[in-house]
Amino acid sequence: MSQTLKRPMTADEFLEWDLLQPEGRHELVDGFPVPRHREAFGMTGAAMRHDDIVGNEFAHLWNQLRGHKCRRFTADIAVVTANGAVRRPDVGVRCPPFTDKMTAAPNTVLVVEVLSPSTQSTDIILRLEEYKRVATMRTIVLIDPDEPQVIVWTRATETWSSLPAIGLESVIEVDHPAIRLTLADIYEGLAFPPRLVT
């Protein structure tokens, strides 16, 4: 990091600071910046698979949201959570109002996180709870990169519920905005090792 910080930052301070960092994007956790997906730096196999899934998800969301008011975004755009943390989901969907100069999505309705071994507990516990507290959030998708299985969290009024989707033939239906994805879409082009039967 280009400077040592002595006090916690606000989300606004962080977003301004992060634009000037030459080494890549960060997230704000407990008031201090941390590199986004630290474990991805220097890794090849896991990072490439992760990137393929993110690319698939982004492409399919782009296709389904063509002509829609809501737009998809990548980890270059931040999500400010209710506790002042700043996260950068792998893929997200934002709805109006927003401008093309914004660095944080103000009305995020859907986020997608591809899990990784070193951040899985953070993604499932900390990020999940932070995303649930975003007032506009309706859907949180957690993707296992190694097996064709996804956990979809959805909110109806104030109550969150989760539903697993397992197997390439499984379908994910999202109400707002109306999106339909199959796990075959998400894992397109990826192979899975054969399961051992014992």
Contacts in CASP RR format, 6 or more apart in sequence:
PFRMAT RR
TARGET T0000
AUTHOR 0000-0000-0000
METHOD contacts of the structure
MODEL  1
MSQTLKRPMTADEFLEWDLLQPEGRHELVDGFPVPRHREAFGMTGAAMRH
DDIVGNEFAHLWNQLRGHKCRRFTADIAVVTANGAVRRPDVGVRCPPFTD
KMTAAPNTVLVVEVLSPSTQSTDIILRLEEYKRVATMRTIVLIDPDEPQV
IVWTRATETWSSLPAIGLESVIEVDHPAIRLTLADIYEGLAFPPRLVT
1 21 0 8 1.000
1 23 0 8 1.000
1 26 0 8 1.000
1 33 0 8 1.000
1 35 0 8 1.000
2 20 0 8 1.000
2 21 0 8 1.000
2 22 0 8 1.000
2 23 0 8 1.000
5 32 0 8 1.000
5 33 0 8 1.000
8 30 0 8 1.000
8 31 0 8 1.000
8 32 0 8 1.000
9 17 0 8 1.000
9 28 0 8 1.000
9 31 0 8 1.000
9 32 0 8 1.000
9 33 0 8 1.000
10 31 0 8 1.000
10 84 0 8 1.000
11 28 0 8 1.000
11 80 0 8 1.000
11 84 0 8 1.000
11 85 0 8 1.000
11 86 0 8 1.000
11 104 0 8 1.000
14 26 0 8 1.000
14 28 0 8 1.000
14 31 0 8 1.000
14 33 0 8 1.000
14 86 0 8 1.000
15 78 0 8 1.000
15 86 0 8 1.000
15 103 0 8 1.000
15 104 0 8 1.000
17 33 0 8 1.000
18 25 0 8 1.000
18 26 0 8 1.000
18 33 0 8 1.000
18 78 0 8 1.000
18 86 0 8 1.000
18 103 0 8 1.000
19 103 0 8 1.000
21 33 0 8 1.000
23 35 0 8 1.000
24 35 0 8 1.000
24 36 0 8 1.000
25 35 0 8 1.000
25 36 0 8 1.000
25 75 0 8 1.000
25 76 0 8 1.000
25 88 0 8 1.000
26 33 0 8 1.000
26 34 0 8 1.000
26 35 0 8 1.000
26 36 0 8 1.000
27 33 0 8 1.000
27 34 0 8 1.000
27 35 0 8 1.000
27 36 0 8 1.000
27 78 0 8 1.000
27 85 0 8 1.000
27 86 0 8 1.000
27 87 0 8 1.000
27 88 0 8 1.000
28 34 0 8 1.000
28 84 0 8 1.000
28 85 0 8 1.000
28 86 0 8 1.000
29 85 0 8 1.000
30 85 0 8 1.000
31 84 0 8 1.000
31 85 0 8 1.000
35 41 0 8 1.000
36 75 0 8 1.000
36 88 0 8 1.000
37 116 0 8 1.000
37 119 0 8 1.000
38 118 0 8 1.000
39 46 0 8 1.000
39 116 0 8 1.000
39 117 0 8 1.000
39 118 0 8 1.000
39 119 0 8 1.000
40 46 0 8 1.000
40 47 0 8 1.000
40 50 0 8 1.000
40 116 0 8 1.000
46 116 0 8 1.000
46 117 0 8 1.000
46 145 0 8 1.000
49 145 0 8 1.000
49 146 0 8 1.000
49 190 0 8 1.000
50 90 0 8 1.000
50 114 0 8 1.000
50 116 0 8 1.000
50 145 0 8 1.000
52 189 0 8 1.000
52 190 0 8 1.000
53 114 0 8 1.000
53 143 0 8 1.000
53 145 0 8 1.000
53 186 0 8 1.000
53 187 0 8 1.000
53 190 0 8 1.000
54 74 0 8 1.000
54 90 0 8 1.000
54 91 0 8 1.000
54 112 0 8 1.000
54 114 0 8 1.000
55 91 0 8 1.000
56 185 0 8 1.000
56 186 0 8 1.000
56 187 0 8 1.000
56 188 0 8 1.000
56 189 0 8 1.000
57 90 0 8 1.000
57 91 0 8 1.000
57 112 0 8 1.000
57 114 0 8 1.000
57 141 0 8 1.000
57 143 0 8 1.000
57 181 0 8 1.000
57 185 0 8 1.000
57 186 0 8 1.000
58 72 0 8 1.000
58 74 0 8 1.000
58 91 0 8 1.000
60 181 0 8 1.000
60 185 0 8 1.000
60 186 0 8 1.000
61 72 0 8 1.000
61 91 0 8 1.000
61 92 0 8 1.000
61 93 0 8 1.000
61 179 0 8 1.000
61 181 0 8 1.000
62 72 0 8 1.000
64 179 0 8 1.000
64 180 0 8 1.000
64 181 0 8 1.000
65 71 0 8 1.000
65 72 0 8 1.000
65 93 0 8 1.000
65 177 0 8 1.000
65 179 0 8 1.000
68 177 0 8 1.000
69 95 0 8 1.000
69 96 0 8 1.000
70 93 0 8 1.000
70 94 0 8 1.000
70 95 0 8 1.000
70 96 0 8 1.000
70 109 0 8 1.000
70 177 0 8 1.000
71 93 0 8 1.000
71 94 0 8 1.000
71 95 0 8 1.000
71 98 0 8 1.000
72 91 0 8 1.000
72 92 0 8 1.000
72 93 0 8 1.000
73 91 0 8 1.000
73 92 0 8 1.000
73 93 0 8 1.000
73 94 0 8 1.000
73 105 0 8 1.000
74 90 0 8 1.000
74 91 0 8 1.000
74 92 0 8 1.000
75 88 0 8 1.000
75 89 0 8 1.000
75 90 0 8 1.000
75 91 0 8 1.000
76 88 0 8 1.000
77 88 0 8 1.000
77 92 0 8 1.000
77 94 0 8 1.000
77 102 0 8 1.000
77 103 0 8 1.000
77 104 0 8 1.000
77 105 0 8 1.000
78 86 0 8 1.000
78 87 0 8 1.000
78 88 0 8 1.000
78 103 0 8 1.000
78 104 0 8 1.000
78 105 0 8 1.000
79 86 0 8 1.000
79 87 0 8 1.000
79 88 0 8 1.000
79 89 0 8 1.000
79 92 0 8 1.000
79 104 0 8 1.000
79 105 0 8 1.000
79 108 0 8 1.000
79 111 0 8 1.000
79 131 0 8 1.000
79 134 0 8 1.000
80 86 0 8 1.000
80 104 0 8 1.000
81 87 0 8 1.000
81 130 0 8 1.000
81 131 0 8 1.000
81 133 0 8 1.000
81 134 0 8 1.000
82 130 0 8 1.000
82 133 0 8 1.000
82 134 0 8 1.000
82 135 0 8 1.000
83 130 0 8 1.000
83 133 0 8 1.000
85 130 0 8 1.000
86 104 0 8 1.000
87 111 0 8 1.000
87 127 0 8 1.000
87 130 0 8 1.000
87 131 0 8 1.000
89 111 0 8 1.000
89 112 0 8 1.000
89 113 0 8 1.000
89 131 0 8 1.000
90 112 0 8 1.000
90 113 0 8 1.000
90 114 0 8 1.000
91 111 0 8 1.000
91 112 0 8 1.000
92 105 0 8 1.000
92 108 0 8 1.000
92 110 0 8 1.000
92 111 0 8 1.000
92 112 0 8 1.000
93 108 0 8 1.000
93 109 0 8 1.000
93 110 0 8 1.000
93 111 0 8 1.000
93 177 0 8 1.000
93 179 0 8 1.000
94 105 0 8 1.000
94 106 0 8 1.000
94 107 0 8 1.000
94 108 0 8 1.000
94 109 0 8 1.000
95 107 0 8 1.000
95 109 0 8 1.000
95 136 0 8 1.000
95 177 0 8 1.000
96 107 0 8 1.000
97 106 0 8 1.000
97 107 0 8 1.000
98 105 0 8 1.000
98 106 0 8 1.000
98 107 0 8 1.000
107 136 0 8 1.000
108 134 0 8 1.000
108 136 0 8 1.000
108 137 0 8 1.000
109 136 0 8 1.000
109 137 0 8 1.000
109 138 0 8 1.000
109 139 0 8 1.000
109 176 0 8 1.000
109 177 0 8 1.000
110 137 0 8 1.000
110 138 0 8 1.000
110 139 0 8 1.000
110 140 0 8 1.000
110 141 0 8 1.000
110 174 0 8 1.000
110 179 0 8 1.000
111 131 0 8 1.000
111 137 0 8 1.000
111 139 0 8 1.000
111 140 0 8 1.000
111 141 0 8 1.000
112 141 0 8 1.000
112 143 0 8 1.000
113 123 0 8 1.000
113 127 0 8 1.000
113 140 0 8 1.000
113 141 0 8 1.000
113 142 0 8 1.000
113 143 0 8 1.000
114 143 0 8 1.000
114 145 0 8 1.000
115 123 0 8 1.000
115 124 0 8 1.000
115 142 0 8 1.000
115 143 0 8 1.000
115 144 0 8 1.000
115 145 0 8 1.000
116 123 0 8 1.000
116 145 0 8 1.000
123 142 0 8 1.000
124 142 0 8 1.000
128 140 0 8 1.000
128 142 0 8 1.000
128 153 0 8 1.000
131 137 0 8 1.000
131 140 0 8 1.000
132 140 0 8 1.000
132 153 0 8 1.000
132 155 0 8 1.000
132 160 0 8 1.000
137 155 0 8 1.000
138 154 0 8 1.000
138 155 0 8 1.000
138 174 0 8 1.000
138 175 0 8 1.000
138 176 0 8 1.000
139 152 0 8 1.000
139 153 0 8 1.000
139 154 0 8 1.000
139 155 0 8 1.000
139 174 0 8 1.000
139 176 0 8 1.000
140 152 0 8 1.000
140 153 0 8 1.000
140 154 0 8 1.000
141 150 0 8 1.000
141 151 0 8 1.000
141 152 0 8 1.000
141 153 0 8 1.000
141 172 0 8 1.000
142 150 0 8 1.000
142 151 0 8 1.000
142 152 0 8 1.000
142 153 0 8 1.000
143 150 0 8 1.000
143 186 0 8 1.000
144 150 0 8 1.000
146 192 0 8 1.000
147 192 0 8 1.000
148 166 0 8 1.000
148 167 0 8 1.000
148 168 0 8 1.000
148 170 0 8 1.000
148 183 0 8 1.000
148 187 0 8 1.000
148 192 0 8 1.000
149 164 0 8 1.000
149 165 0 8 1.000
149 166 0 8 1.000
149 167 0 8 1.000
149 183 0 8 1.000
150 164 0 8 1.000
150 165 0 8 1.000
150 166 0 8 1.000
150 170 0 8 1.000
150 172 0 8 1.000
150 183 0 8 1.000
150 186 0 8 1.000
151 162 0 8 1.000
151 163 0 8 1.000
151 164 0 8 1.000
151 165 0 8 1.000
152 162 0 8 1.000
152 163 0 8 1.000
152 164 0 8 1.000
152 165 0 8 1.000
152 172 0 8 1.000
153 160 0 8 1.000
153 161 0 8 1.000
153 162 0 8 1.000
154 160 0 8 1.000
154 161 0 8 1.000
154 162 0 8 1.000
154 163 0 8 1.000
154 174 0 8 1.000
154 175 0 8 1.000
165 171 0 8 1.000
165 172 0 8 1.000
165 183 0 8 1.000
166 183 0 8 1.000
167 183 0 8 1.000
168 182 0 8 1.000
168 183 0 8 1.000
168 184 0 8 1.000
168 187 0 8 1.000
169 182 0 8 1.000
169 183 0 8 1.000
169 184 0 8 1.000
170 182 0 8 1.000
170 183 0 8 1.000
171 180 0 8 1.000
171 181 0 8 1.000
171 182 0 8 1.000
171 183 0 8 1.000
172 179 0 8 1.000
172 180 0 8 1.000
172 181 0 8 1.000
172 182 0 8 1.000
172 183 0 8 1.000
173 179 0 8 1.000
173 180 0 8 1.000
174 180 0 8 1.000
174 181 0 8 1.000
END
